[in-house]
Amino acid sequence: KPLYEIIIRELSQLIVHPGARDIFYSISMGESIEKVAGRHRITYDRALQIYNSHLRGLKVRKNVLATYRKHIIDARFQSLADKSKNIKPFVQKYRKE
C-alpha cells in the first residue's frame, strides 16, 4: 500500500470518535469534503471544522508528515540493505559453482 495511506490510517487511529476518525481519514485520502459531509449528515463547514480540529490536535503539518515519511523510507532502505548483505555470501557461493 502507498506509504501516505499507511501513515494516514495510523494517524486516524489516534482519533477516538469513529465519526471524526472517518472524516479525518476520508478527507485526508482525497474524498471530497462535500461527499464526506453528506455521508455524516453535517454541513460542509462542520466537516471542515472537524477535519481541521483533528489536524491541529494531531499536530500534523506538511513538514512533520514529510519527516515521518523520510524516516520510514530510510528505515525500509536500511532493512533492504541489511537483507542484501545477508544474501551476498549465498549469491557469491552459487556464482562460483
Residue frames as qw, qx, qy, qz and C-alpha x, y, z in Angstrom:
[[0.000, 0.890, 0.456, 0.000, 0.00, 0.00, 0.00],
 [0.321, 0.704, -0.072, 0.630, 1.17, 3.52, -0.61],
 [0.444, -0.055, -0.534, 0.717, 3.12, 4.91, 2.31],
 [0.185, -0.230, 0.069, -0.953, 0.89, 8.01, 2.60],
 [0.693, -0.321, -0.398, -0.508, -2.19, 5.83, 3.08],
 [0.717, -0.193, -0.596, 0.306, -0.48, 3.82, 5.79],
 [0.242, 0.061, -0.366, 0.897, 0.57, 6.97, 7.64],
 [0.393, -0.253, -0.091, -0.879, -2.91, 8.49, 7.44],
 [0.755, -0.294, -0.532, -0.248, -4.53, 5.24, 8.58],
 [0.605, -0.148, -0.565, 0.541, -2.20, 5.08, 11.58],
 [0.038, 0.109, -0.222, 0.968, -2.77, 8.74, 12.46],
 [0.531, -0.308, -0.297, -0.732, -6.53, 8.34, 12.17],
 [0.697, -0.273, -0.659, 0.072, -6.41, 5.50, 14.71],
 [0.300, -0.031, -0.482, 0.823, -5.36, 8.11, 17.27],
 [0.360, -0.189, -0.053, -0.912, -8.80, 9.74, 16.92],
 [0.205, 0.055, 0.885, -0.416, -11.19, 8.15, 19.43],
 [0.549, 0.432, 0.360, -0.618, -14.57, 9.16, 17.94],
 [0.580, 0.174, 0.735, 0.306, -15.41, 6.89, 14.95],
 [0.388, 0.842, 0.373, 0.027, -17.23, 9.61, 13.02],
 [0.055, -0.939, 0.259, 0.218, -14.40, 12.11, 13.42],
 [0.541, -0.352, 0.686, 0.336, -11.91, 9.37, 12.54],
 [0.581, 0.450, 0.632, 0.245, -13.75, 8.64, 9.30],
 [0.228, 0.963, 0.127, -0.063, -13.97, 12.34, 8.43],
 [0.265, -0.795, 0.462, 0.290, -10.24, 12.82, 9.01],
 [0.571, -0.128, 0.747, 0.316, -9.28, 9.68, 7.08],
 [0.539, 0.611, 0.566, 0.124, -11.65, 10.24, 4.16],
 [0.189, 0.978, -0.005, -0.092, -10.71, 13.87, 3.58],
 [0.353, -0.695, 0.556, 0.288, -7.01, 13.10, 4.01],
 [0.569, 0.016, 0.764, 0.304, -7.29, 10.37, 1.39],
 [0.048, -0.096, 0.488, 0.866, -8.78, 12.81, -1.10],
 [0.015, 0.580, 0.805, 0.121, -12.51, 12.23, -0.81],
 [0.005, 0.529, 0.167, 0.832, -14.42, 15.45, -1.34],
 [0.031, 0.015, 0.586, -0.809, -15.46, 17.35, 1.76],
 [0.559, 0.014, -0.102, -0.823, -18.95, 17.69, 0.34],
 [0.726, -0.005, -0.643, -0.243, -19.32, 13.91, -0.05],
 [0.387, -0.009, -0.764, 0.517, -17.95, 13.25, 3.46],
 [0.223, -0.005, 0.343, -0.912, -20.27, 15.88, 4.95],
 [0.669, -0.012, -0.316, -0.672, -23.26, 14.32, 3.18],
 [0.655, -0.012, -0.755, 0.027, -22.41, 10.85, 4.42],
 [0.317, -0.138, -0.683, 0.643, -22.20, 12.12, 8.01],
 [0.138, -0.771, -0.572, -0.242, -25.25, 14.38, 7.60],
 [0.356, -0.683, -0.149, 0.620, -23.38, 17.51, 8.60],
 [0.349, 0.923, 0.019, -0.159, -22.66, 20.75, 6.80],
 [0.730, 0.523, -0.149, 0.414, -19.62, 21.27, 4.62],
 [0.008, -0.775, 0.338, -0.534, -18.32, 23.85, 7.12],
 [0.751, -0.516, 0.308, -0.275, -18.78, 21.46, 10.05],
 [0.974, 0.119, 0.045, 0.188, -16.91, 18.66, 8.25],
 [0.508, 0.642, -0.222, 0.529, -14.07, 21.06, 7.50],
 [0.337, -0.743, 0.318, -0.484, -14.08, 22.27, 11.10],
 [0.920, -0.313, 0.218, -0.086, -13.84, 18.68, 12.43],
 [0.870, 0.347, -0.048, 0.348, -11.06, 17.85, 9.97],
 [0.266, 0.728, -0.269, 0.571, -9.04, 20.95, 10.83],
 [0.584, -0.670, 0.265, -0.373, -9.57, 20.44, 14.54],
 [0.960, -0.185, 0.195, 0.081, -8.14, 16.92, 14.38],
 [0.699, 0.548, -0.110, 0.446, -5.37, 18.01, 12.09],
 [0.042, -0.764, 0.340, -0.547, -4.31, 20.57, 14.71],
 [0.782, -0.499, 0.241, -0.285, -4.91, 18.09, 17.52],
 [0.968, 0.032, 0.102, 0.227, -2.60, 15.54, 15.95],
 [0.232, -0.819, 0.302, 0.429, -0.13, 18.35, 15.29],
 [0.715, 0.216, 0.534, 0.397, 0.24, 17.22, 11.73],
 [0.179, 0.839, -0.155, -0.490, 1.93, 19.63, 9.39],
 [0.786, 0.588, -0.181, -0.062, 3.38, 19.08, 5.95],
 [0.242, 0.680, -0.655, 0.223, 6.93, 19.04, 7.27],
 [0.553, -0.328, 0.680, -0.352, 6.02, 16.55, 10.03],
 [0.904, 0.273, 0.264, -0.198, 4.49, 14.14, 7.51],
 [0.621, 0.702, -0.343, 0.061, 7.44, 14.63, 5.19],
 [0.079, -0.629, 0.716, -0.291, 9.91, 13.96, 8.01],
 [0.737, -0.118, 0.580, -0.325, 7.95, 10.90, 9.17],
 [0.869, 0.475, 0.042, -0.135, 7.80, 9.62, 5.60],
 [0.396, 0.735, -0.534, 0.136, 11.54, 10.14, 5.16],
 [0.356, -0.479, 0.741, -0.308, 12.30, 8.20, 8.34],
 [0.853, 0.118, 0.437, -0.261, 10.11, 5.31, 7.19],
 [0.762, 0.627, -0.159, -0.027, 11.72, 5.25, 3.75],
 [0.127, 0.716, -0.651, 0.216, 15.22, 5.41, 5.26],
 [0.582, -0.299, 0.690, -0.309, 14.36, 2.56, 7.63],
 [0.892, 0.329, 0.239, -0.197, 12.99, 0.49, 4.75],
 [0.599, 0.708, -0.367, 0.072, 16.09, 1.04, 2.63],
 [0.153, -0.611, 0.723, -0.282, 18.29, 0.15, 5.59],
 [0.783, -0.057, 0.545, -0.296, 16.28, -3.03, 6.08],
 [0.854, 0.514, 0.019, -0.073, 16.69, -3.94, 2.41],
 [0.309, 0.758, -0.547, 0.173, 20.42, -3.16, 2.57],
 [0.443, -0.449, 0.716, -0.300, 20.79, -5.38, 5.62],
 [0.882, 0.171, 0.385, -0.211, 18.95, -8.21, 3.86],
 [0.719, 0.663, -0.207, 0.012, 21.14, -7.87, 0.76],
 [0.029, -0.700, 0.684, -0.203, 24.26, -8.14, 2.94],
 [0.652, -0.195, 0.685, -0.261, 22.97, -11.46, 4.23],
 [0.855, 0.438, 0.231, -0.157, 22.20, -12.67, 0.71],
 [0.327, 0.824, -0.444, -0.129, 25.55, -11.71, -0.88],
 [0.291, -0.467, 0.835, 0.004, 27.54, -14.67, 0.54],
 [0.690, 0.235, 0.671, -0.140, 24.95, -17.09, -0.88],
 [0.600, 0.777, 0.031, -0.189, 24.93, -15.37, -4.27],
 [0.103, 0.773, -0.618, -0.098, 28.74, -15.40, -4.43],
 [0.522, -0.231, 0.819, -0.065, 28.81, -19.09, -3.46],
 [0.713, 0.432, 0.543, -0.105, 26.43, -20.06, -6.27],
 [0.433, 0.857, -0.197, -0.196, 28.23, -17.89, -8.83],
 [0.139, -0.637, 0.752, 0.098, 31.45, -19.81, -8.15],
 [0.607, 0.007, 0.791, -0.077, 29.78, -23.18, -8.74]]
